[in-house]
């Protein structure tokens, strides 16, 4: 059994129209939501063994909050240029390269890829993974290299505006 966690970056700023998309940072809401969702991940009790993150500034700022919540060093993240605006196929190749010693892989990326991966591997129909949304999927595979043919069970779908009890 393997667990895949898909985390879309927190809300980013559009305040500087001359800034390249990859260089956009989190806005105030994103700086609020990223630590909130990191804490919810921590409380859910799922600790990532392997983290892949797009090299976009907003994903890097989002994953920094996850690292802080879990007490993990920055070196625990594999920053991947190919995850920036990646296709599902590219994201699958990245995930397939996770070490088999890792039972839980966290991917911090972008839409539409996060939503497409959630629908491909999970058993919920999700219209949109919102900014800083997190989808957790359990997969009945022995190795990450089997990800391409996997179907799993969505065990969590959380996002900042979802009411929690």
C-alpha positions in Angstrom: 0.0 0.0 0.0 1.2 3.5 -0.9 -0.2 6.9 -0.1 -0.1 9.8 -2.5 -0.7 13.3 -1.3 -1.4 16.1 -3.8 -1.0 19.6 -2.5 -1.8 22.6 -4.8 0.2 25.7 -4.0 -1.4 28.4 -1.8 -2.9 31.5 -3.3 -0.4 33.6 -5.1 -0.1 37.3 -6.0 -1.0 38.8 -9.3 0.1 42.3 -8.1 3.1 42.7 -10.4 2.0 42.1 -14.0 5.7 42.2 -15.2 6.7 39.3 -13.1 7.1 35.9 -14.8 4.5 33.4 -13.7 7.1 31.1 -12.1 8.3 34.0 -9.9 4.9 34.9 -8.4 5.0 34.6 -4.6 2.2 33.9 -2.1 -0.3 36.7 -1.3 -1.6 37.5 2.2 -4.3 34.7 1.9 -1.7 32.3 0.7 0.7 33.1 3.6 -2.3 32.5 5.9 -3.5 29.3 4.2 -0.2 27.5 3.7 0.6 27.0 7.4 -3.0 26.3 8.2 -3.0 23.4 5.7 0.4 22.2 6.8 -1.0 21.9 10.3 -4.0 20.0 9.1 -1.7 17.6 7.3 0.3 17.1 10.4 -2.9 16.5 12.5 -4.1 13.9 9.9 -1.1 11.9 10.9 0.4 11.3 7.5 4.1 12.0 7.3 5.6 12.2 3.8 8.6 10.1 3.2 9.4 11.7 -0.1 8.4 15.2 -1.3 8.5 16.5 -4.9 7.9 20.2 -5.4 7.6 22.4 -8.5 10.3 25.1 -8.7 7.8 27.9 -8.9 8.2 30.4 -6.1 4.6 29.9 -4.8 5.1 26.1 -4.5 8.4 26.5 -2.8 6.8 28.9 -0.3 4.0 26.5 0.3 6.2 23.5 0.8 8.3 25.5 3.3 5.3 25.6 5.6 4.9 21.8 5.3 8.6 21.3 6.2 8.2 23.6 9.2 5.1 21.8 10.4 6.7 18.4 10.2 10.1 19.5 11.4 11.8 18.4 8.2 14.9 20.0 6.7 14.8 21.8 3.3 16.9 18.9 1.9 14.0 16.6 2.3 12.4 18.1 -0.8 13.3 17.3 -4.4 12.6 20.5 -6.3 11.6 19.6 -9.9 11.5 22.0 -12.8 9.5 19.5 -14.7 6.6 19.8 -12.2 6.1 23.4 -13.1 2.9 23.4 -15.2 3.5 19.6 -15.7 1.3 17.3 -17.7 -0.2 14.3 -15.9 2.2 12.1 -17.8 5.2 14.1 -16.6 3.9 14.1 -13.0 3.4 10.4 -13.2 7.1 9.9 -14.3 8.2 12.0 -11.3 6.1 10.0 -8.9 7.2 6.7 -10.5 10.8 7.7 -9.6 10.1 7.9 -5.9 12.2 5.4 -3.9 10.3 2.2 -2.9 11.3 2.8 0.7 8.9 5.7 0.7 5.4 4.7 1.6 4.0 8.3 1.4 4.8 10.7 -1.4 3.8 14.4 -1.3 3.6 16.3 -4.6 3.3 20.1 -4.3 2.3 21.5 -7.7 -0.3 23.3 -9.8 -3.6 23.0 -11.4 -4.9 21.5 -13.6 -2.4 18.7 -12.9 -3.4 18.3 -9.2 -7.1 18.0 -10.1 -6.4 15.6 -13.0 -4.1 13.4 -10.8 -6.7 13.3 -8.1 -9.4 12.2 -10.5 -7.1 9.7 -12.3 -6.0 7.9 -9.1 -8.8 8.6 -6.6 -12.4 7.5 -6.4 -14.0 10.9 -6.0 -15.0 13.2 -8.9 -13.3 16.5 -8.0 -14.2 19.5 -10.2 -11.3 21.6 -8.9 -8.6 21.3 -6.2 -8.6 24.9 -4.9 -5.5 26.8 -4.0 -3.8 25.1 -1.0 -6.2 22.1 -1.5 -4.9 18.7 -0.5 -6.0 15.3 -1.8 -4.8 12.1 -0.1 -5.1 8.8 -2.0 -4.3 5.3 -0.9 -3.0 3.1 -3.8 -2.8 -0.7 -3.7 0.6 -0.9 -5.4 3.9 -2.5 -4.2 6.2 0.0 -5.9 5.9 3.6 -7.1 6.9 2.4 -10.6 3.4 0.9 -10.8 1.7 4.3 -10.5 0.7 4.4 -14.2 -1.9 1.6 -13.9 -3.0 2.3 -10.3 -6.4 3.2 -9.1 -6.9 4.1 -5.5 -9.2 5.3 -2.7 -9.5 9.0 -1.9 -9.1 9.1 1.9 -9.0 12.9 2.2 -9.9 16.1 0.4 -9.2 19.2 2.4 -8.9 22.9 1.5 -8.6 26.1 3.5 -12.3 27.2 3.2 -13.6 23.8 4.2 -15.2 23.9 7.7 -13.5 21.6 10.1 -15.1 20.3 13.3 
